[in-house]
Amino acid sequence: MSEFQRISPQQAQTLREKGAVVVDIRDPHSFANGHIAGSRHLDNHSLHDFITHADLDAPLIVSCYHGNSSQSAAAYLVGQGFSEVYSLDGGFELWHATYPTEIAQGGEE
């Protein structure tokens, strides 16, 4: 995959069940108030470390508020060498509406 793909929450859930990594690029306060269970918060401070230690071939799902900012972040991560990157359509808001029991709160998972 040379570009990212946009996927629905249902497609993202299937990938999660197969071991995909989920990253959340929302602000720390929003992440702490609720995020996709098992997701990792990514910001400008943690990005370099994440890229350095990540498996570039593992499926990676990028989530934001509504699915807009995640597209830019997904494109950036493809440019950093990740081979299988997805942007979550509808972002955390649609995920929360679709999978309300798959939400965690607090800091890093």
Summary of the structure (lengths in Angstrom):
residues: 109
radius of gyration: 12.4
end to end distance: 27.6
largest distance: 34.0
contacts: 334
relative contact order: 0.27
helix: 38%
strand: 19%
